[in-house]
């Protein structure tokens, strides 16, 4: 049974198109442009995410190096047995930021052998994205920094305050 092409036509009110044998449906220009725009936006988003990840990794490595140099200079303060030498500060060659000049302002507290230290560092060759100066406040427990008579006075004050609070004078 053979069907003629004219017989394949549908009713004139039908909105469906008649397909010719061997014909295929293609994308319209508008569909291709929309797909290309979506693909382009996704590519831009992925590239910016990749660049941000690389920048964050580089900044993290830079901060780790900076913190390592600060820790090395801080160790010079912590290893200083003499109060006057600690206040004078010193110079320390760092691995990544050149020569580091450090100094400390040290104040005794009301607690025996505890000192409040304002520690500052200046680097001679700071990296591009970092400051050449660093400051921090520390509380250090250092018996070697206490003066004998000052330490004895603080200890006596604490003993007196403890005896007063416990009421030893009532016996």
GIWO-V483196 format. One record per pair of residues at least 6 apart in sequence whose C-alpha atoms are under 8 Angstrom apart, sorted by the first residue. I is the first residue (numbers start at 1). J is the second residue. D is the distance in whole Angstrom. If there is no record, write none. Layout:
BEGIN
i=I j=J d=D
i=I j=J d=D
END
This chain:
BEGIN
i=8 j=18 d=7
i=9 j=18 d=6
i=10 j=18 d=8
i=65 j=96 d=7
i=66 j=96 d=8
i=66 j=97 d=8
i=69 j=94 d=6
i=69 j=95 d=7
i=69 j=96 d=7
i=69 j=97 d=7
i=70 j=121 d=8
i=72 j=94 d=8
i=73 j=92 d=7
i=73 j=94 d=8
i=73 j=100 d=7
i=73 j=102 d=7
i=73 j=121 d=8
i=77 j=86 d=6
i=77 j=89 d=8
i=80 j=86 d=6
i=81 j=144 d=6
i=81 j=145 d=7
i=82 j=144 d=7
i=82 j=145 d=6
i=83 j=144 d=8
i=83 j=145 d=5
i=86 j=103 d=7
i=86 j=104 d=6
i=87 j=103 d=6
i=87 j=104 d=5
i=87 j=105 d=6
i=87 j=106 d=7
i=88 j=103 d=6
i=88 j=104 d=7
i=89 j=101 d=7
i=89 j=102 d=5
i=89 j=103 d=4
i=89 j=104 d=6
i=90 j=101 d=6
i=90 j=102 d=6
i=90 j=103 d=7
i=91 j=99 d=7
i=91 j=100 d=6
i=91 j=101 d=5
i=91 j=102 d=6
i=92 j=99 d=6
i=92 j=100 d=5
i=92 j=101 d=7
i=92 j=102 d=8
i=93 j=99 d=4
i=93 j=100 d=6
i=94 j=100 d=7
i=96 j=125 d=8
i=97 j=123 d=6
i=97 j=124 d=7
i=97 j=125 d=5
i=97 j=126 d=5
i=97 j=127 d=7
i=98 j=123 d=6
i=98 j=124 d=5
i=98 j=125 d=5
i=98 j=126 d=7
i=99 j=123 d=6
i=99 j=124 d=5
i=99 j=125 d=7
i=100 j=121 d=6
i=100 j=122 d=6
i=100 j=123 d=5
i=100 j=124 d=6
i=101 j=121 d=6
i=101 j=122 d=5
i=101 j=123 d=7
i=101 j=124 d=8
i=102 j=119 d=7
i=102 j=120 d=6
i=102 j=121 d=4
i=102 j=122 d=6
i=103 j=119 d=6
i=103 j=120 d=6
i=103 j=121 d=7
i=104 j=117 d=6
i=104 j=118 d=5
i=104 j=119 d=5
i=104 j=120 d=6
i=105 j=117 d=6
i=105 j=118 d=5
i=105 j=119 d=7
i=106 j=115 d=6
i=106 j=116 d=6
i=106 j=117 d=5
i=106 j=118 d=7
i=107 j=115 d=6
i=107 j=116 d=5
i=107 j=117 d=6
i=108 j=114 d=6
i=108 j=115 d=5
i=108 j=116 d=6
i=109 j=115 d=6
i=109 j=116 d=7
i=110 j=154 d=7
i=111 j=154 d=8
i=112 j=151 d=6
i=112 j=154 d=6
i=112 j=155 d=7
i=113 j=141 d=5
i=113 j=142 d=5
i=113 j=143 d=5
i=113 j=144 d=8
i=113 j=145 d=7
i=113 j=146 d=6
i=113 j=151 d=7
i=114 j=139 d=7
i=114 j=140 d=6
i=114 j=141 d=4
i=114 j=142 d=6
i=114 j=143 d=8
i=115 j=139 d=6
i=115 j=140 d=5
i=115 j=141 d=6
i=115 j=142 d=7
i=116 j=137 d=7
i=116 j=138 d=6
i=116 j=139 d=5
i=116 j=140 d=7
i=117 j=137 d=6
i=117 j=138 d=5
i=117 j=139 d=6
i=117 j=140 d=7
i=118 j=135 d=7
i=118 j=136 d=6
i=118 j=137 d=5
i=118 j=138 d=6
i=119 j=135 d=6
i=119 j=136 d=5
i=119 j=137 d=6
i=119 j=138 d=7
i=120 j=133 d=7
i=120 j=134 d=6
i=120 j=135 d=4
i=120 j=136 d=7
i=121 j=133 d=6
i=121 j=134 d=5
i=121 j=135 d=6
i=122 j=132 d=6
i=122 j=133 d=5
i=122 j=134 d=7
i=123 j=132 d=5
i=123 j=133 d=6
i=124 j=132 d=7
i=125 j=132 d=7
i=126 j=132 d=5
i=163 j=169 d=8
END
